[in-house]
Amino acid sequence: MKTWKNAMLGTAVAALTATGAYACEADGRVSIIGNEFPAIQTVAAAAGECANIDYSANLTADHQSLNVAGMSGNPAEYTTAIVANSSIVALINEGVIRPLDALVAEYGGDIAPSQLITVDGQIMAVAFMANAQHLVYRADVLEQVGLDIPTSYEEMLAAAEAIRAAGIMENPLGGAYAAGWNLAQEFTNMYIGTGGAFFVPGTAEISINNAQGVEALEMMKALTAYMNPDYLTHDSNATSAEWEAGNVALMNMWGSRTGVLMDAEGSEPAVYENTMVSGPLTVGDSGTPATTLWWDGWTVAANISDADAAATFKAMAAGVSPAILNDETMGQAVWLMEGYTPAPVNEGVLASVAAGSKPYPMRPFQGLLHTALGDNIADFLQGNESAEQTLADIEAAYTAAATEKGFLQ
């Protein structure tokens, strides 16, 4: 079984040592699949400026359901997938991305060592940004109810009740609770915050059917009582839209999304002028931040010609060079490159790093658990099952999948 190493973002954020800007010219096909938020749009656009390439990009919230299939053909439809801690696992497990060691040696002299994501001794991705979920709040609304900025989910619940009782907002909490990947991510955050362990140490045997698992589910359900009734359909895009519409005062949101919430487009001045960020929340008494640290980075497909692989590497390296940094892009992410100056919108991610938040677990079987979580938690939130039954369902679904994949006997 492969040995998987977590990317330690605290070190990466502190060591932004890439140098120089890229003048990119290549001969080959470059086809990008990735998410659609502003930082990735910036990277993809810059990569597309590379001269003499046959360029295309599919940036979509559905990227994780498309990238494996799109890179499994021969030749692959996509020559690169922009990934994060969790989504790279499926690509490696399916063998659809290639080690980058030779390409880094030939074309990657300006890429910082801290950006190179290594798995089993081979470079499998180049990270370009750090990300985390953290508190976003309306300063004016908290002031109206006379409350300080919440630092825990318990305090968030108290604030939500005060806001509702004051008649300011009926559903003052937001969250990316869409059934599936988003819902699983919220449980992952909350369960880490309880101090729980996902697996029996040194094994692929699941270990969430416990008091910490119940605590995580019960806190999630308590929060949904203050969310839009359609919360199970709200991904990050829908949740952000609720915020800009002025319907939400508190939420746990990705740092990469906060730029659009704090700019002057899409919302009234009362909203964007009072949108602030803070660090990650805690739950219970463990003291562990209820969030995960992430890196986003790019890969190169296995099932493409060496010429297309080289063109893709050159274009993507240009896409994450210091040349992309300017007044407009600086606040889009916590960039892992020289010249990055943190903007106020990024203070939440930096606070998450400073708080010692744990990276999302990068294990080959973590994705199977993520799927099992996303498929089963909604029943509990809707009142159809007990927390204990839901955890048992998750355990059974994961165990069956892990056994089928050979992680369990």
C-alpha positions in Angstrom: 0.0 0.0 0.0 1.2 3.5 -0.8 2.5 5.8 1.9 0.8 9.2 1.8 2.2 12.4 3.1 0.2 15.4 4.1 1.2 18.7 2.7 2.3 20.9 5.6 0.9 24.3 4.5 2.3 26.2 7.5 5.8 25.7 6.0 4.6 26.5 2.5 3.0 29.7 3.5 6.2 30.8 5.3 8.5 29.8 2.5 7.4 31.6 -0.7 10.6 31.2 -2.5 9.7 30.9 -6.2 11.6 33.4 -8.3 11.1 35.1 -11.6 8.3 35.4 -14.1 7.7 33.1 -17.0 7.9 33.9 -20.7 6.0 30.8 -21.9 6.2 29.2 -25.4 5.4 25.6 -26.0 4.2 23.4 -28.8 1.4 21.1 -27.9 -2.1 20.7 -26.4 -3.1 22.1 -23.0 -6.6 21.2 -21.7 -7.5 22.1 -18.2 -10.2 20.7 -15.9 -10.7 22.5 -12.5 -13.0 24.3 -10.2 -14.4 27.7 -11.1 -13.5 30.2 -8.4 -11.5 33.3 -9.1 -8.0 32.1 -8.2 -8.3 29.1 -10.5 -9.8 31.3 -13.3 -6.7 33.5 -13.0 -4.3 30.5 -13.2 -6.1 29.0 -16.2 -6.3 32.3 -18.0 -2.5 32.9 -17.5 -1.7 29.4 -18.7 -3.8 30.0 -21.8 -1.5 32.9 -22.7 1.4 30.5 -23.4 2.4 30.9 -27.1 1.7 28.2 -29.7 -0.4 25.9 -27.6 -3.8 24.3 -28.5 -5.6 25.5 -25.4 -9.0 24.8 -23.7 -10.3 24.9 -20.2 -13.4 23.5 -18.4 -13.7 25.2 -15.1 -16.8 23.9 -13.3 -18.1 23.1 -9.9 -18.6 19.5 -11.2 -14.9 19.0 -11.9 -14.5 16.2 -9.4 -17.1 14.1 -11.2 -15.4 14.7 -14.6 -11.7 14.7 -14.1 -11.1 10.9 -13.7 -13.2 10.0 -16.7 -11.8 12.8 -18.7 -8.2 11.7 -18.1 -8.9 7.9 -18.5 -9.0 7.9 -22.3 -5.9 7.5 -24.5 -5.2 10.2 -25.3 -6.8 11.9 -22.3 -9.4 14.6 -22.9 -7.7 16.8 -20.3 -4.0 17.2 -20.1 -4.1 18.6 -16.5 -6.4 18.6 -13.6 -6.3 21.3 -10.9 -6.8 19.4 -7.7 -6.6 19.7 -3.9 -5.6 17.4 -1.1 -8.6 15.1 -1.5 -9.2 15.1 -5.2 -5.7 14.1 -6.2 -6.2 10.8 -4.4 -8.7 9.4 -7.0 -6.4 10.5 -9.8 -3.4 8.7 -8.4 -5.5 5.6 -7.5 -6.7 5.4 -11.0 -3.3 6.0 -12.5 -4.4 8.9 -14.7 -1.7 11.4 -13.8 2.1 11.0 -14.2 5.0 11.7 -11.9 6.5 15.2 -12.6 10.1 14.6 -11.5 11.6 14.7 -15.0 9.5 17.7 -16.0 10.4 19.6 -12.8 14.1 18.9 -13.5 13.9 20.1 -17.0 11.4 23.0 -16.8 10.7 23.7 -13.2 13.8 25.5 -11.9 11.7 28.5 -10.8 9.2 26.5 -8.8 9.8 26.5 -5.0 10.5 23.1 -3.4 7.8 23.9 -0.9 5.3 23.8 -3.8 6.2 20.3 -4.9 3.6 17.7 -3.6 5.4 14.4 -3.1 3.7 11.0 -2.8 5.8 7.8 -2.3 8.9 9.8 -3.2 7.6 11.1 -6.6 6.4 14.6 -7.4 2.7 14.3 -8.3 1.5 17.9 -8.2 2.6 21.6 -8.0 0.8 23.5 -5.3 0.0 27.2 -6.0 -2.3 28.3 -3.2 -3.4 27.5 0.4 -7.0 27.4 1.4 -9.2 26.7 4.5 -12.7 27.2 5.6 -13.2 29.8 8.4 -15.7 32.2 9.8 -17.2 35.0 7.7 -19.4 37.4 9.5 -21.5 40.6 9.2 -19.9 43.1 11.6 -23.0 45.3 11.6 -25.4 42.5 12.5 -23.3 41.3 15.4 -23.1 44.9 16.6 -26.9 45.2 16.5 -27.3 42.2 18.8 -24.4 43.3 21.0 -22.2 40.2 20.5 -18.5 39.6 20.0 -17.2 37.7 17.0 -17.9 33.9 17.6 -14.9 31.7 18.1 -16.8 28.4 18.5 -19.8 26.8 16.9 -21.6 27.1 20.3 -21.1 30.8 20.2 -22.3 30.8 16.5 -25.5 29.1 17.6 -26.1 31.7 20.3 -25.5 34.5 17.9 -27.9 33.0 15.4 -30.7 32.7 18.0 -30.1 36.4 19.0 -30.3 37.6 15.4 -33.5 35.6 14.8 -35.0 36.8 18.0 -34.3 40.4 17.2 -36.1 40.0 13.9 -33.0 40.9 11.8 -32.8 37.6 9.8 -34.9 34.5 10.0 -32.1 32.2 8.7 -28.9 34.0 9.7 -26.5 31.0 9.2 -25.1 29.9 5.9 -23.1 26.8 4.9 -22.1 24.7 2.0 -24.3 21.8 3.1 -25.3 20.4 -0.4 -25.7 16.7 -0.1 -22.7 14.9 -1.4 -19.1 16.3 -1.4 -19.9 19.5 0.4 -21.8 17.9 3.2 -19.1 15.3 3.7 -16.5 18.1 4.0 -18.5 19.8 6.7 -18.6 16.6 8.7 -14.9 16.2 8.2 -14.2 19.6 9.6 -16.6 19.1 12.5 -15.3 15.6 13.4 -11.7 16.9 13.3 -12.8 19.6 15.7 -14.1 17.1 18.2 -10.7 15.5 18.3 -11.9 12.2 16.7 -9.8 9.9 14.5 -11.2 8.7 11.2 -9.4 5.3 11.2 -7.8 2.8 13.6 -4.2 3.9 13.6 -2.1 2.3 10.9 -5.1 0.7 9.2 -7.9 1.5 6.8 -10.5 0.4 9.4 -13.0 3.2 10.0 -13.5 4.5 13.5 -16.1 7.3 13.4 -19.0 5.4 15.0 -18.3 6.9 18.4 -19.2 9.7 20.7 -17.2 12.2 18.6 -19.1 11.2 15.5 -22.4 11.7 17.3 -21.2 15.1 18.6 -20.2 16.2 15.1 -23.6 15.2 13.6 -25.6 16.8 16.4 -23.8 20.1 16.0 -24.3 20.1 12.3 -28.0 19.5 12.8 -28.3 22.3 15.3 -26.7 24.7 12.8 -29.2 23.7 10.1 -32.1 25.0 12.2 -30.9 28.5 11.4 -30.1 27.9 7.7 -32.3 28.3 4.6 -34.6 25.3 4.5 -33.1 24.3 1.2 -29.6 24.0 2.7 -29.1 20.5 1.2 -29.0 22.1 -2.2 -26.6 24.9 -1.3 -23.0 24.4 -2.5 -20.4 27.2 -2.1 -21.9 29.2 -5.0 -25.4 29.1 -3.7 -24.3 29.9 -0.2 -22.2 32.9 -1.5 -25.3 34.1 -3.4 -27.3 34.0 -0.2 -24.7 36.1 1.5 -24.6 38.7 -1.2 -28.4 38.9 -1.1 -28.1 40.0 2.5 -29.8 36.9 3.9 -26.9 35.5 6.0 -24.8 37.0 8.8 -22.5 34.1 9.8 -21.0 31.1 7.9 -18.1 28.8 7.6 -16.7 29.5 4.1 -13.6 28.9 2.0 -11.0 31.6 2.1 -10.8 31.4 -1.7 -14.5 32.6 -1.9 -14.2 35.6 0.4 -12.9 38.0 -2.2 -16.1 38.1 -4.2 -18.0 38.6 -0.9 -16.0 41.6 0.1 -15.9 43.4 -3.3 -18.4 46.0 -4.5 -20.0 43.7 -7.0 -23.1 41.6 -6.5 -24.3 43.0 -3.2 -25.4 46.3 -1.5 -22.8 48.4 0.4 -24.4 47.4 3.7 -23.4 43.8 2.9 -19.9 44.1 1.4 -18.8 46.9 3.6 -19.6 44.9 6.7 -18.4 41.5 5.5 -15.4 40.4 7.6 -13.4 37.3 8.1 -12.0 35.6 11.2 -10.3 32.4 12.1 -11.6 28.8 12.3 -14.3 27.9 14.8 -13.9 25.2 17.5 -16.5 22.7 18.7 -16.8 21.3 22.2 -13.7 21.3 24.4 -11.0 19.7 22.3 -9.4 23.0 21.3 -8.8 21.7 17.8 -9.9 24.0 15.0 -12.9 22.5 13.2 -11.5 23.0 9.7 -8.9 21.5 7.4 -6.0 23.1 5.6 -5.8 22.5 1.9 -3.5 23.1 -1.0 -4.7 23.6 -4.6 -2.3 22.5 -7.3 -2.0 21.2 -10.8 -1.1 17.8 -12.3 -0.2 16.4 -15.7 -2.1 13.5 -17.3 -0.5 10.2 -17.9 -2.3 9.3 -21.1 -0.9 12.1 -23.3 2.2 12.4 -25.5 5.4 13.6 -24.0 5.2 16.8 -26.2 1.7 17.6 -24.8 3.0 16.8 -21.2 5.9 19.3 -21.7 3.6 21.9 -23.1 1.1 21.5 -20.3 3.9 21.7 -17.7 5.3 24.9 -19.2 1.9 26.5 -19.5 0.8 25.7 -16.0 4.1 26.8 -14.6 3.5 30.1 -16.3 0.0 30.2 -14.9 1.3 30.1 -11.3 4.3 32.3 -11.8 4.7 35.6 -9.8 3.7 37.4 -13.1 0.1 36.7 -12.3 0.1 38.8 -9.1 -1.3 42.3 -9.3 -3.8 44.5 -7.4 -6.7 42.5 -8.7 -5.4 39.0 -8.1 -3.5 39.5 -4.9 -6.7 39.0 -2.8 -7.9 35.9 -4.6 -5.9 33.4 -2.6 -3.1 32.7 -0.2 -0.6 32.3 -3.1 2.4 30.2 -2.7 4.8 32.3 -4.8 7.2 35.2 -4.4 5.7 38.6 -4.4 2.5 37.6 -2.6 1.3 40.1 0.0 -1.6 39.0 2.1 -4.8 41.0 1.6 -7.5 41.5 4.3 -9.7 38.9 2.7 -7.0 36.2 3.2 -6.6 36.8 7.0 -9.0 33.9 7.7 -6.8 31.4 5.9 -3.7 32.7 7.6 -5.5 32.6 10.9 -6.3 28.9 10.2 -2.6 28.2 9.5 -1.6 30.0 12.7 -4.2 28.1 14.7 -2.5 24.8 13.8 -5.4 23.5 11.7 -4.9 20.0 10.4 -4.5 19.3 6.7 -7.2 17.3 5.0 -6.1 13.7 5.3 -4.4 12.6 2.1 -4.9 8.8 2.3 -5.8 6.5 -0.6 -9.0 5.4 1.1 -10.1 8.8 2.5 -12.1 9.5 -0.6 -14.2 6.4 -0.1 -15.1 7.7 3.4 -15.9 11.1 2.0 -18.3 9.5 -0.5 -19.9 7.4 2.2 -20.4 10.5 4.4 -21.9 12.6 1.6 -24.3 9.8 0.7 -25.7 9.2 4.2 -25.6 12.3 6.4 -28.7 14.0 4.9 -31.0 11.3 6.4 -30.0 12.3 9.9 -30.2 16.0 9.2 -33.8 15.5 7.9 -34.8 13.6 11.0 -35.1 10.2 9.2 -32.5 8.4 11.3 -30.7 8.6 14.6 -27.0 9.8 14.7 -26.0 6.3 15.7 -27.8 4.7 12.8 -26.4 7.2 10.3 -22.9 6.5 11.6 -23.5 2.7 11.2 -24.7 3.3 7.6 -21.6 5.3 6.9 -19.4 2.6 8.4 -21.1 -0.1 6.3 -20.9 1.9 3.1 -17.2 2.7 3.6 -16.3 -0.9 4.6 -18.0 -2.3 1.5 -16.2 0.1 -0.7 -12.8 -0.3 1.0 -13.1 -4.0 0.8 -13.9 -3.9 -2.9 -10.9 -1.7 -3.5 -8.6 -4.0 -1.5 -7.9 -1.7 1.4 -9.7 -4.1 3.8 -9.7 -7.9 3.8 
